[in-house]
């Protein structure tokens, strides 16, 4: 039986169709990730402080606002182009949670990044920062720890869990029985490097390696399961899968490079040691700029 909605329950007679490579969506998706997500703290640091006073939103905050609107829109358009009928309720709840989590993160991240101008050091914990530990009354320190919790834990969880869930839901529809469709065009090959590099930044800065690796393992398991049915990834699925593989290789290289950094080791204790790029910046690069 047919259903009225594009994202309704899966139909019994759904067949595997083939979608062409979504060059426009993947290009816009990669571009806005780099500009609006990776570029927002850079814009905040580079642009003159007189343009964006510390008690007003920074340029990075406006980038974040744009990201919170554009990204869910692109994710919905990506889901719409899936050749497979996908669960509508799960997609909608994921998008709503994504927007709420990214908005929570906007506020916490805005304040935390503005603290850099006052001497806040991201490679130290909240209580170890010189500008925080001497605050009076001491309950103010608890408030800053709450802000850090909203930024780094609650905001990241509500932002990234639905983000990766939507990508995986879309990935489940990226299989085809046609062998000739299991190839990536040149445009996809050119985009896969920047895409994988961005996911490296997302995983390391967001401290979401466990979420990423579980998603990647689920994708691998699905690929092997569908291969036994004679199905292979189409160009869009290959693009997403190869982006995740490149991300894993970059994470391994990043961790190997900073393996013996004692200060970052103290900031990121435990079995999983993956330093944040901005913690590395405030520890090494920022001091280098100050010396010059």
Backbone as CSV, one residue per row, in Angstrom:
resi,resn,N_x,N_y,N_z,CA_x,CA_y,CA_z,C_x,C_y,C_z
1,UNK,0.840,-1.216,0.000,0.000,0.000,0.000,0.857,1.241,0.000
2,UNK,0.385,2.288,-0.652,1.148,3.529,-0.719,0.843,4.377,0.496
3,UNK,1.699,5.320,0.769,1.503,6.243,1.877,1.566,7.651,1.335
4,UNK,0.862,8.619,1.961,0.833,9.969,1.417,2.104,10.745,1.614
5,UNK,2.941,10.371,2.595,4.112,11.188,2.902,5.379,10.556,2.381
6,UNK,6.316,11.439,1.995,7.613,10.976,1.485,8.416,10.288,2.571
7,UNK,8.184,10.683,3.846,8.974,10.137,4.952,8.105,9.313,5.899
8,UNK,7.101,8.655,5.397,6.250,7.838,6.232,6.901,6.511,6.550
9,UNK,6.084,5.585,7.057,6.608,4.264,7.370,7.082,3.580,6.096
10,UNK,8.038,2.690,6.230,8.620,2.033,5.074,7.579,1.160,4.406
11,UNK,7.458,1.253,3.116,6.486,0.476,2.366,6.993,-0.948,2.159
12,UNK,6.073,-1.873,2.110,6.449,-3.272,1.983,7.124,-3.558,0.667
13,UNK,6.703,-2.871,-0.389,7.250,-3.172,-1.700,8.327,-2.200,-2.130
14,UNK,8.947,-1.465,-1.150,10.042,-0.561,-1.488,11.129,-1.293,-2.257
15,UNK,11.513,-0.758,-3.345,12.608,-1.325,-4.112,13.785,-0.378,-4.047
16,UNK,14.978,-0.902,-4.283,16.175,-0.090,-4.236,16.305,0.698,-5.521
17,UNK,16.201,1.999,-5.401,16.370,2.886,-6.537,17.760,3.502,-6.463
18,UNK,18.111,4.223,-7.471,19.433,4.829,-7.526,19.316,6.326,-7.647
19,UNK,20.056,7.041,-6.811,20.082,8.500,-6.876,21.397,8.949,-7.481
20,UNK,21.377,9.952,-8.334,22.643,10.511,-8.815,23.359,11.203,-7.672
21,UNK,24.639,11.472,-7.861,25.408,12.132,-6.811,24.850,13.538,-6.580
22,UNK,24.576,13.838,-5.316,23.970,15.128,-4.973,25.059,16.189,-4.854
23,UNK,25.615,16.604,-5.969,26.734,17.549,-5.954,26.354,18.849,-5.268
24,UNK,25.176,19.371,-5.569,24.785,20.651,-4.993,24.675,20.577,-3.467
25,UNK,23.984,19.549,-2.964,23.797,19.442,-1.521,25.106,19.170,-0.793
26,UNK,25.922,18.250,-1.297,27.183,17.929,-0.635,28.144,19.115,-0.686
27,UNK,28.120,19.864,-1.786,28.991,21.043,-1.882,28.561,22.110,-0.884
28,UNK,27.251,22.420,-0.852,26.763,23.419,0.095,26.992,22.953,1.532
29,UNK,26.792,21.670,1.764,26.949,21.108,3.099,28.396,21.253,3.568
30,UNK,29.346,20.884,2.715,30.757,20.985,3.069,31.188,22.441,3.223
31,UNK,30.728,23.292,2.306,31.110,24.710,2.351,30.614,25.380,3.617
32,UNK,29.350,25.196,3.940,28.818,25.872,5.121,29.388,25.278,6.409
33,UNK,29.744,23.987,6.408,30.412,23.416,7.580,31.744,24.104,7.839
34,UNK,32.523,24.304,6.764,33.826,24.929,6.912,33.706,26.407,7.283
35,UNK,32.802,27.111,6.630,32.689,28.558,6.845,31.980,28.873,8.159
36,UNK,30.821,28.249,8.385,29.986,28.633,9.514,30.334,27.918,10.811
37,UNK,30.929,26.731,10.739,31.288,26.019,11.964,32.772,26.195,12.278
38,UNK,33.639,25.714,11.404,35.068,25.866,11.642,35.498,27.336,11.609
39,UNK,34.865,28.129,10.766,35.286,29.515,10.582,34.810,30.473,11.645
40,UNK,33.848,30.088,12.471,33.278,31.070,13.412,34.274,31.502,14.495
41,UNK,35.026,30.605,15.140,36.007,31.115,16.117,37.148,31.884,15.460
42,UNK,37.480,31.511,14.212,38.529,32.237,13.494,38.068,33.663,13.205
43,UNK,36.818,33.808,12.745,36.278,35.142,12.478,36.245,35.988,13.739
44,UNK,35.920,35.357,14.858,35.852,36.087,16.120,37.222,36.630,16.524
45,UNK,38.278,35.840,16.254,39.630,36.237,16.642,40.218,37.261,15.672
46,UNK,39.950,37.077,14.369,40.579,37.915,13.352,39.945,39.299,13.266
47,UNK,38.604,39.367,13.282,37.925,40.646,13.089,38.192,41.582,14.275
48,UNK,38.288,42.886,14.035,38.595,43.843,15.115,37.591,43.774,16.256
49,UNK,38.104,43.800,17.466,37.250,43.710,18.648,36.294,44.895,18.742
50,UNK,36.693,46.062,18.154,35.836,47.244,18.209,34.524,47.026,17.455
51,UNK,34.535,46.138,16.470,33.313,45.883,15.710,32.303,45.075,16.513
52,UNK,32.803,44.210,17.402,31.932,43.318,18.167,32.364,43.368,19.634
53,UNK,31.881,44.342,20.409,32.270,44.456,21.822,31.987,43.160,22.589
54,UNK,32.723,42.978,23.680,32.627,41.731,24.433,31.253,41.501,25.051
55,UNK,30.459,42.554,25.218,29.123,42.390,25.780,28.051,42.271,24.702
56,UNK,28.482,42.065,23.449,27.556,41.880,22.332,27.931,40.601,21.582
57,UNK,27.008,40.061,20.772,27.347,38.865,19.974,28.533,39.141,19.060
58,UNK,29.399,38.152,18.917,30.566,38.280,18.048,30.205,37.857,16.629
59,UNK,31.144,38.022,15.710,30.937,37.564,14.336,30.709,36.061,14.314
60,UNK,31.447,35.337,15.176,31.266,33.890,15.257,29.877,33.497,15.696
61,UNK,29.252,34.303,16.550,27.887,34.009,16.987,26.904,34.114,15.825
62,UNK,27.095,35.120,14.968,26.219,35.242,13.799,26.451,34.087,12.831
63,UNK,27.701,33.636,12.716,27.985,32.438,11.917,27.235,31.241,12.492
64,UNK,27.264,31.118,13.820,26.602,29.992,14.478,25.094,30.049,14.253
65,UNK,24.511,31.239,14.318,23.073,31.385,14.065,22.720,30.922,12.659
66,UNK,23.545,31.322,11.692,23.298,30.899,10.310,23.433,29.385,10.180
67,UNK,24.442,28.819,10.850,24.640,27.362,10.820,23.415,26.644,11.374
68,UNK,22.846,27.168,12.468,21.702,26.515,13.112,20.454,26.522,12.242
69,UNK,20.406,27.394,11.257,19.268,27.440,10.333,19.561,26.645,9.059
70,UNK,20.750,26.829,8.503,21.077,26.232,7.203,21.294,24.731,7.308
71,UNK,21.997,24.277,8.355,22.325,22.850,8.463,21.087,21.963,8.561
72,UNK,20.118,22.243,9.447,18.926,21.376,9.460,18.155,21.421,8.156
73,UNK,18.166,22.565,7.473,17.498,22.659,6.169,18.169,21.719,5.162
74,UNK,19.518,21.731,5.124,20.235,20.860,4.193,20.052,19.390,4.559
75,UNK,20.005,19.088,5.850,19.779,17.711,6.267,18.399,17.225,5.823
76,UNK,17.398,18.080,5.942,16.055,17.713,5.481,16.020,17.507,3.967
77,UNK,16.714,18.376,3.222,16.769,18.219,1.763,17.496,16.926,1.397
78,UNK,18.533,16.571,2.168,19.258,15.332,1.911,18.354,14.127,2.142
79,UNK,17.594,14.157,3.226,16.664,13.063,3.512,15.613,12.953,2.410
80,UNK,15.143,14.097,1.914,14.135,14.088,0.854,14.623,13.389,-0.412
81,UNK,15.929,13.460,-0.668,16.468,12.866,-1.891,16.845,11.401,-1.733
82,UNK,16.622,10.849,-0.551,16.920,9.441,-0.370,16.006,8.597,-1.257
83,UNK,16.558,7.609,-1.964,15.717,6.747,-2.806,14.873,5.782,-1.984
84,UNK,15.112,5.739,-0.693,14.377,4.836,0.185,13.453,5.644,1.087
85,UNK,12.263,5.138,1.338,11.340,5.800,2.239,11.862,5.667,3.665
86,UNK,12.017,6.789,4.353,12.639,6.808,5.672,11.625,7.176,6.752
87,UNK,11.876,6.785,8.011,10.916,7.050,9.098,10.765,8.542,9.390
88,UNK,9.586,9.057,9.142,9.348,10.493,9.272,9.490,10.987,10.700
89,UNK,8.903,10.286,11.664,8.918,10.755,13.055,10.340,10.853,13.589
90,UNK,11.171,9.853,13.297,12.540,9.867,13.786,13.326,11.029,13.187
91,UNK,13.096,11.299,11.912,13.777,12.409,11.250,13.374,13.739,11.884
92,UNK,12.078,13.934,12.103,11.599,15.200,12.664,12.105,15.412,14.089
93,UNK,12.025,14.373,14.927,12.507,14.499,16.307,14.008,14.784,16.317
94,UNK,14.745,14.135,15.430,16.191,14.357,15.358,16.504,15.791,14.962
95,UNK,15.793,16.324,13.988,16.028,17.705,13.550,15.695,18.692,14.662
96,UNK,14.584,18.468,15.360,14.190,19.361,16.454,15.243,19.341,17.563
97,UNK,15.705,18.144,17.931,16.724,18.016,18.970,18.035,18.659,18.527
98,UNK,18.379,18.478,17.248,19.590,19.078,16.698,19.562,20.600,16.851
99,UNK,18.457,21.222,16.478,18.349,22.679,16.547,18.433,23.154,17.999
100,UNK,17.781,22.438,18.898,17.819,22.832,20.309,19.234,22.694,20.869
101,UNK,19.912,21.581,20.577,21.265,21.379,21.076,22.245,22.383,20.517
102,UNK,22.144,22.663,19.205,23.045,23.646,18.593,22.796,25.039,19.155
103,UNK,21.549,25.341,19.519,21.237,26.650,20.087,21.777,26.777,21.505
104,UNK,21.675,25.692,22.296,22.281,25.695,23.625,23.784,25.907,23.510
105,UNK,24.386,25.220,22.558,25.830,25.335,22.358,26.215,26.745,21.937
106,UNK,25.377,27.403,21.155,25.671,28.758,20.689,25.944,29.690,21.868
107,UNK,25.084,29.625,22.887,25.230,30.527,24.023,26.484,30.193,24.831
108,UNK,26.637,28.919,25.186,27.800,28.535,25.988,29.105,28.769,25.260
109,UNK,29.151,28.420,23.979,30.376,28.584,23.198,30.706,30.059,22.998
110,UNK,29.675,30.888,22.863,29.891,32.317,22.686,30.632,32.905,23.888
111,UNK,30.150,32.592,25.096,30.785,33.127,26.299,32.182,32.546,26.481
112,UNK,32.322,31.228,26.263,33.627,30.594,26.473,34.693,31.142,25.525
113,UNK,34.312,31.385,24.276,35.288,31.918,23.333,35.589,33.396,23.604
114,UNK,34.609,34.134,24.113,34.878,35.540,24.449,35.827,35.640,25.641
115,UNK,35.839,34.599,26.481,36.746,34.602,27.627,38.211,34.536,27.211
116,UNK,38.470,34.104,25.963,39.857,34.062,25.484,40.485,35.445,25.574
117,UNK,39.685,36.487,25.281,40.210,37.858,25.318,40.553,38.292,26.742
118,UNK,40.041,37.578,27.732,40.362,37.902,29.127,41.445,36.997,29.690
119,UNK,41.995,36.123,28.847,43.083,35.256,29.288,42.686,33.825,29.578
120,UNK,41.451,33.442,29.237,41.016,32.059,29.465,41.812,31.124,28.566
121,UNK,42.247,29.976,29.129,43.069,29.014,28.399,42.307,27.694,28.270
122,UNK,42.001,27.325,27.009,41.172,26.143,26.766,41.866,24.839,27.111
123,UNK,43.194,24.846,27.227,43.876,23.596,27.556,43.831,23.298,29.053
124,UNK,43.264,24.217,29.854,43.100,24.007,31.282,41.630,23.796,31.606
125,UNK,41.363,23.105,32.711,39.983,22.947,33.157,39.471,24.285,33.676
126,UNK,38.165,24.363,33.932,37.569,25.619,34.378,38.211,26.096,35.676
127,UNK,38.331,25.222,36.658,38.858,25.619,37.971,40.349,25.884,37.952
128,UNK,41.069,25.371,36.948,42.509,25.603,36.876,42.865,26.879,36.140
129,UNK,41.893,27.525,35.484,42.189,28.745,34.755,42.483,29.893,35.712
130,UNK,43.560,30.620,35.471,43.933,31.719,36.378,42.831,32.761,36.538
131,UNK,42.089,33.054,35.486,41.058,34.097,35.581,39.798,33.608,36.281
132,UNK,39.688,32.295,36.510,38.491,31.734,37.121,38.722,31.374,38.584
133,UNK,39.875,30.797,38.904,40.065,30.212,40.227,40.093,31.243,41.351
134,UNK,40.325,32.507,41.046,40.365,33.540,42.088,39.066,34.334,42.208
135,UNK,38.012,33.872,41.534,36.735,34.583,41.595,36.129,34.492,42.990
136,UNK,35.501,35.572,43.414,34.804,35.630,44.692,33.390,36.148,44.454
137,UNK,32.382,35.565,45.071,32.422,34.338,45.874,32.703,33.099,45.018
138,UNK,33.098,32.007,45.652,33.491,30.804,44.926,32.332,30.169,44.169
139,UNK,31.104,30.519,44.546,29.957,29.965,43.822,29.937,30.431,42.365
140,UNK,30.621,31.540,42.060,30.725,31.973,40.671,31.454,30.940,39.823
141,UNK,32.404,30.237,40.430,33.122,29.199,39.704,32.155,28.087,39.307
142,UNK,31.227,27.756,40.212,30.211,26.754,39.881,29.375,27.196,38.680
143,UNK,29.088,28.486,38.586,28.304,29.004,37.466,29.061,28.846,36.152
144,UNK,30.373,29.101,36.190,31.171,28.929,34.986,31.287,27.443,34.609
145,UNK,31.338,26.569,35.603,31.345,25.138,35.311,30.015,24.700,34.714
146,UNK,28.913,25.286,35.163,27.610,25.002,34.576,27.571,25.454,33.119
147,UNK,28.124,26.638,32.866,28.192,27.137,31.493,29.008,26.184,30.623
148,UNK,30.137,25.710,31.160,30.985,24.762,30.426,30.239,23.466,30.164
149,UNK,29.431,23.027,31.149,28.638,21.802,30.967,27.633,21.968,29.834
150,UNK,26.945,23.103,29.791,25.987,23.347,28.705,26.694,23.395,27.350
151,UNK,27.878,23.979,27.333,28.619,24.120,26.079,29.175,22.781,25.604
152,UNK,29.955,22.112,26.458,30.749,20.959,26.030,30.035,19.620,26.169
153,UNK,29.027,19.513,27.002,28.397,18.210,27.243,26.949,18.172,26.746
154,UNK,26.072,18.949,27.382,24.665,18.892,26.990,24.466,19.399,25.566
155,UNK,25.055,20.565,25.262,24.897,21.118,23.919,25.465,20.200,22.857
156,UNK,26.665,19.666,23.092,27.278,18.763,22.118,26.450,17.490,21.933
157,UNK,25.937,16.922,23.025,25.163,15.682,22.930,23.889,15.887,22.122
158,UNK,23.147,16.966,22.429,21.892,17.213,21.728,22.123,17.690,20.298
159,UNK,23.317,18.158,20.012,23.667,18.603,18.660,24.147,17.430,17.821
160,UNK,25.117,16.684,18.318,25.811,15.704,17.491,25.114,14.358,17.398
161,UNK,24.433,13.908,18.459,23.749,12.613,18.384,22.703,12.615,17.275
162,UNK,21.790,13.594,17.219,20.834,13.587,16.096,21.496,13.852,14.754
163,UNK,22.591,14.620,14.739,23.306,14.879,13.491,23.815,13.580,12.872
164,UNK,24.510,12.770,13.662,25.036,11.503,13.153,23.910,10.505,12.906
165,UNK,22.842,10.574,13.704,21.702,9.680,13.479,21.056,9.952,12.132
166,UNK,20.896,11.234,11.780,20.295,11.578,10.491,21.191,11.119,9.344
167,UNK,22.506,11.310,9.474,23.421,10.841,8.439,23.320,9.328,8.277
168,UNK,23.210,8.598,9.404,23.107,7.145,9.304,21.769,6.728,8.689
169,UNK,20.693,7.406,9.085,19.387,7.094,8.488,19.443,7.281,6.975
170,UNK,20.054,8.377,6.547,20.197,8.599,5.109,21.065,7.510,4.478
171,UNK,22.128,7.115,5.176,23.065,6.111,4.656,22.376,4.778,4.405
172,UNK,21.346,4.456,5.193,20.657,3.177,5.014,19.969,3.070,3.655
173,UNK,19.715,4.204,3.032,19.064,4.178,1.720,20.022,4.298,0.557
174,UNK,21.323,4.273,0.813,22.335,4.511,-0.230,22.903,3.216,-0.799
175,UNK,22.026,2.271,-1.149,22.489,1.001,-1.701,21.793,0.730,-3.034
176,UNK,22.507,0.076,-3.921,21.998,-0.176,-5.262,22.455,-1.553,-5.745
177,UNK,21.613,-2.251,-6.526,22.044,-3.525,-7.106,22.849,-3.339,-8.383
178,UNK,22.900,-2.099,-8.899,23.599,-1.823,-10.151,25.069,-1.530,-9.874
179,UNK,25.937,-2.390,-10.369,27.369,-2.236,-10.098,27.926,-0.945,-10.678
180,UNK,27.390,-0.517,-11.829,27.920,0.694,-12.466,27.596,1.949,-11.676
181,UNK,26.609,1.860,-10.760,26.269,3.021,-9.932,27.136,3.114,-8.674
182,UNK,27.941,2.079,-8.425,28.781,2.055,-7.232,30.141,2.680,-7.523
183,UNK,30.108,3.883,-8.057,31.327,4.643,-8.350,31.085,6.105,-8.015
184,UNK,32.149,6.814,-7.653,32.026,8.231,-7.350,32.504,9.050,-8.537
185,UNK,31.751,10.075,-8.924,32.220,10.956,-9.993,33.394,11.808,-9.524
186,UNK,34.020,12.506,-10.464,35.185,13.329,-10.134,34.855,14.379,-9.082
187,UNK,33.671,14.981,-9.185,33.279,16.011,-8.208,33.252,15.451,-6.793
188,UNK,32.805,14.212,-6.655,32.760,13.591,-5.334,34.170,13.349,-4.803
189,UNK,35.073,12.935,-5.681,36.456,12.700,-5.272,37.122,13.994,-4.802
190,UNK,36.758,15.112,-5.429,37.330,16.399,-5.037,36.775,16.885,-3.696
191,UNK,35.542,16.498,-3.387,34.902,16.956,-2.151,35.193,16.059,-0.961
192,UNK,35.574,14.802,-1.201,35.669,13.853,-0.106,36.787,14.232,0.871
193,UNK,37.884,14.824,0.379,38.969,15.246,1.266,38.537,16.339,2.223
194,UNK,38.004,17.478,1.725,37.512,18.518,2.641,36.422,18.026,3.577
195,UNK,35.575,17.113,3.086,34.511,16.572,3.934,35.094,15.758,5.081
196,UNK,36.037,14.855,4.769,36.660,14.056,5.816,37.439,14.898,6.802
197,UNK,38.102,15.946,6.312,38.863,16.833,7.180,37.940,17.586,8.133
198,UNK,36.779,17.998,7.645,35.836,18.690,8.524,35.339,17.754,9.623
199,UNK,35.012,16.502,9.263,34.539,15.571,10.288,35.629,15.306,11.326
200,UNK,36.913,15.363,10.900,38.003,15.268,11.884,37.891,16.402,12.897
201,UNK,37.691,17.630,12.408,37.541,18.774,13.304,36.319,18.600,14.199
202,UNK,35.219,18.127,13.613,33.984,17.953,14.373,34.173,16.961,15.512
203,UNK,34.816,15.836,15.229,34.991,14.783,16.233,35.980,15.208,17.310
204,UNK,37.103,15.825,16.912,38.119,16.193,17.903,37.688,17.389,18.745
205,UNK,37.180,18.428,18.109,36.762,19.617,18.855,35.505,19.343,19.664
206,UNK,34.605,18.527,19.133,33.374,18.205,19.851,33.541,17.102,20.874
207,UNK,34.713,16.429,20.887,34.971,15.327,21.813,33.879,14.259,21.717
208,UNK,33.616,13.820,20.490,32.529,12.858,20.255,33.059,11.626,19.533
209,UNK,34.277,11.191,19.888,34.865,10.056,19.193,34.018,8.797,19.349
210,UNK,33.497,8.552,20.545,32.704,7.341,20.766,31.471,7.344,19.869
211,UNK,30.781,8.489,19.786,29.616,8.598,18.914,30.003,8.368,17.457
212,UNK,31.110,8.985,17.040,31.572,8.822,15.660,31.933,7.375,15.353
213,UNK,32.705,6.733,16.237,33.183,5.386,15.936,32.039,4.387,15.954
214,UNK,31.044,4.575,16.818,29.884,3.697,16.799,29.092,3.870,15.503
215,UNK,28.971,5.115,15.051,28.290,5.362,13.782,29.049,4.715,12.634
216,UNK,30.368,4.848,12.641,31.192,4.259,11.590,31.097,2.734,11.596
217,UNK,31.132,2.127,12.779,31.000,0.669,12.871,29.615,0.215,12.390
218,UNK,28.582,0.978,12.721,27.233,0.647,12.251,27.161,0.719,10.722
219,UNK,27.828,1.711,10.148,27.881,1.825,8.690,28.619,0.640,8.074
220,UNK,29.735,0.243,8.680,30.487,-0.906,8.186,29.654,-2.178,8.258
221,UNK,28.958,-2.368,9.385,28.119,-3.562,9.539,27.004,-3.585,8.497
222,UNK,26.416,-2.417,8.231,25.348,-2.343,7.237,25.877,-2.635,5.841
223,UNK,27.067,-2.137,5.526,27.671,-2.397,4.214,27.901,-3.893,4.023
224,UNK,28.442,-4.561,5.037,28.694,-6.001,4.927,27.392,-6.790,4.837
225,UNK,26.372,-6.356,5.587,25.078,-7.034,5.529,24.445,-6.899,4.143
226,UNK,24.483,-5.699,3.577,23.879,-5.481,2.257,24.693,-6.141,1.141
227,UNK,25.994,-6.259,1.359,26.829,-6.913,0.354,26.441,-8.376,0.199
228,UNK,26.038,-9.015,1.310,25.598,-10.417,1.228,24.302,-10.550,0.432
229,UNK,23.570,-9.435,0.316,22.346,-9.425,-0.494,22.617,-9.046,-1.940
230,UNK,23.871,-8.797,-2.273,24.217,-8.398,-3.627,24.069,-6.911,-3.885
231,UNK,24.017,-6.114,-2.817,23.850,-4.673,-2.952,25.153,-3.959,-2.612
232,UNK,25.398,-2.837,-3.273,26.601,-2.048,-3.039,26.215,-0.595,-2.808
233,UNK,27.120,0.169,-2.218,26.867,1.584,-1.979,26.794,2.349,-3.296
234,UNK,25.860,3.294,-3.381,25.829,4.174,-4.538,26.842,5.300,-4.330
235,UNK,26.883,6.261,-5.239,27.904,7.316,-5.175,27.779,8.156,-3.913
236,UNK,26.544,8.424,-3.466,26.360,9.222,-2.251,26.793,8.458,-1.004
237,UNK,26.461,7.173,-0.951,26.892,6.364,0.176,28.399,6.209,0.221
238,UNK,29.022,6.021,-0.951,30.473,5.931,-1.008,31.128,7.215,-0.521
239,UNK,30.563,8.353,-0.925,31.103,9.646,-0.504,31.084,9.773,1.014
240,UNK,29.964,9.426,1.630,29.842,9.541,3.083,30.761,8.543,3.783
241,UNK,30.819,7.315,3.269,31.628,6.270,3.888,33.120,6.597,3.797
242,UNK,33.572,7.049,2.639,34.984,7.402,2.477,35.350,8.631,3.306
243,UNK,34.409,9.561,3.464,34.659,10.719,4.330,34.935,10.273,5.760
244,UNK,34.177,9.284,6.235,34.368,8.777,7.593,35.689,8.019,7.717
245,UNK,36.099,7.317,6.659,37.382,6.610,6.687,38.534,7.605,6.772
246,UNK,38.471,8.673,5.961,39.500,9.707,6.008,39.546,10.346,7.399
247,UNK,38.384,10.553,7.986,38.319,11.119,9.340,39.053,10.245,10.338
248,UNK,38.845,8.932,10.263,39.501,8.011,11.186,41.020,8.061,11.036
249,UNK,41.506,8.119,9.798,42.942,8.196,9.555,43.525,9.504,10.107
250,UNK,42.800,10.604,9.931,43.267,11.895,10.438,43.282,11.925,11.962
251,UNK,42.291,11.317,12.589,42.259,11.262,14.055,43.451,10.471,14.576
252,UNK,43.749,9.343,13.923,44.891,8.531,14.336,46.191,9.321,14.215
253,UNK,46.341,10.077,13.119,47.553,10.887,12.930,47.629,11.997,13.970
254,UNK,46.504,12.626,14.285,46.441,13.714,15.273,46.839,13.216,16.664
255,UNK,46.276,12.086,17.066,46.582,11.522,18.382,48.046,11.093,18.451
256,UNK,48.540,10.470,17.378,49.933,10.056,17.352,50.889,11.233,17.475
257,UNK,50.543,12.347,16.840,51.392,13.539,16.877,51.480,14.134,18.279
258,UNK,50.355,14.130,19.011,50.300,14.762,20.332,50.337,13.745,21.472
259,UNK,50.760,12.529,21.167,50.714,11.446,22.148,51.509,11.769,23.411
260,UNK,52.652,12.426,23.264,53.542,12.677,24.404,53.412,14.089,24.980
261,UNK,52.340,14.814,24.627,52.131,16.153,25.171,51.597,16.040,26.597
262,UNK,52.427,16.325,27.590,52.067,16.105,28.988,50.940,17.022,29.457
263,UNK,50.927,18.258,28.968,49.890,19.201,29.404,48.522,18.785,28.877
264,UNK,48.467,18.430,27.592,47.200,17.979,27.024,46.780,16.638,27.610
265,UNK,47.743,15.819,27.964,47.431,14.543,28.621,46.708,14.782,29.939
266,UNK,47.112,15.840,30.644,46.457,16.167,31.910,45.044,16.672,31.677
267,UNK,44.836,17.437,30.598,43.504,17.975,30.293,42.564,16.869,29.824
268,UNK,43.106,15.855,29.123,42.277,14.773,28.569,42.758,13.431,29.113
269,UNK,42.478,13.147,30.391,42.900,11.869,30.977,41.991,10.728,30.502
270,UNK,42.369,9.522,30.819,41.542,8.373,30.470,42.082,7.607,29.290
271,UNK,41.344,6.573,28.917,41.773,5.676,27.848,41.722,6.383,26.495
272,UNK,40.649,7.118,26.249,40.485,7.798,24.962,41.108,9.192,25.071
273,UNK,42.218,9.369,24.399,42.961,10.640,24.447,42.904,11.289,23.071
274,UNK,42.036,12.287,22.950,41.884,13.007,21.682,41.793,14.498,22.006
275,UNK,42.895,15.233,21.920,42.877,16.660,22.265,42.030,17.488,21.299
276,UNK,41.499,18.569,21.810,40.746,19.499,20.975,41.716,20.420,20.221
277,UNK,41.451,20.718,18.956,42.317,21.643,18.208,42.455,23.005,18.861
278,UNK,41.373,23.532,19.464,41.467,24.858,20.069,42.227,24.824,21.377
279,UNK,42.244,23.680,22.058,43.096,23.546,23.232,44.560,23.548,22.804
280,UNK,44.858,22.879,21.706,46.218,22.901,21.158,46.601,24.322,20.755
281,UNK,45.659,25.060,20.193,45.941,26.435,19.764,46.279,27.331,20.944
282,UNK,45.455,27.289,21.993,45.708,28.173,23.135,46.968,27.770,23.896
283,UNK,47.350,26.494,23.802,48.544,26.026,24.506,49.818,26.366,23.749
284,UNK,49.824,26.165,22.430,51.054,26.289,21.648,51.040,27.489,20.699
285,UNK,50.040,27.549,19.807,50.034,28.577,18.770,49.804,29.963,19.344
286,UNK,48.892,30.095,20.300,48.592,31.403,20.872,49.803,31.968,21.608
287,UNK,50.527,31.101,22.325,51.746,31.549,23.008,52.810,31.962,22.006
288,UNK,52.860,31.271,20.869,53.816,31.614,19.840,53.529,32.992,19.253
289,UNK,52.232,33.293,19.035,51.836,34.592,18.518,52.144,35.683,19.535
290,UNK,51.929,35.391,20.821,52.177,36.389,21.854,53.674,36.710,21.941
291,UNK,54.515,35.667,21.778,55.967,35.874,21.814,56.419,36.764,20.683
292,UNK,55.807,36.578,19.489,56.176,37.416,18.358,55.748,38.853,18.563
